[in-house]
Amino acid sequence: MSTRLARMSSPRFLVGMELCFLPAADGSKFHIQDDVFNHFGDGWDGAIFHPTCTFLTISAEWAYKQPDFVRYPGVGYHQRLKPDTLFGIARRLAREQALAEFELLLRCRIPRKAIENPRGVVSTRIRPPNQTIQPYDFGDDASKATCLWLEGWPELVADLAKRCPGRLVEWPRGSGKLVERWSNQTDSNQNKLTPSDDRWATRSKTYPGIAGTLAEQWAPVLFGEMRLAAE
């Protein structure tokens, strides 16, 4: 499993993200291009993990079934697969591997850790998340249900005054029911991003409001422990 690692000192903090050994976008000298599992024993005080969600989400569930060439001649499914897309038993095996790696992150001996992922099979196959948050609750004009599995960290608390309201649309059309939609959503609740090679990178970015709240609420936990240890 490839990963992106970032290291901070005083206290030592680990951020792991499966990004195929990509270099740090900002050229950070604290960035480690390596497999995250090689660094569990490096003396970290806290960690936030962002494992790749491709095989953990509940999207494209149809691709886990065996292709039906009788019903869909020449294709096997209701839509054509991209050349590099896993399907059938290969995709099922990839999901099992992803779940096994997720469990390794949960079990690592870093005292405080968080694992972030969208809604998916982890909730039923391993355990439910401690909380599910939305970017709009932290001030960003976006909707993206984000699950957090926590150990040693407190749950994030949203400031109601910072909530970003969505635009009101009637959906379904003609129903008279008004629902909220945000800038990254269509009126029908679909993501606006069109298919592309870097779509995954755009969708995986952490929104500033969540990142800022995380720093504000979790950093004092670590620094508070350091002050107590020094007294």
Secondary structure as UniProt FT lines:
FT   STRAND          4..8
FT   TURN            9..12
FT   STRAND          13..17
FT   TURN            20..21
FT   TURN            25..26
FT   TURN            29..30
FT   STRAND          31..33
FT   HELIX           36..39
FT   TURN            40..41
FT   STRAND          46..50
FT   TURN            54..56
FT   TURN            59..60
FT   HELIX           61..64
FT   TURN            69..71
FT   TURN            73..75
FT   TURN            83..84
FT   HELIX           88..107
FT   STRAND          113..117
FT   HELIX           122..125
FT   STRAND          131..133
FT   HELIX           135..138
FT   STRAND          146..151
FT   HELIX           160..162
FT   STRAND          167..170
FT   TURN            173..174
FT   STRAND          178..181
FT   TURN            183..184
FT   TURN            187..188
FT   TURN            197..198
FT   HELIX           199..203
FT   HELIX           208..230
//
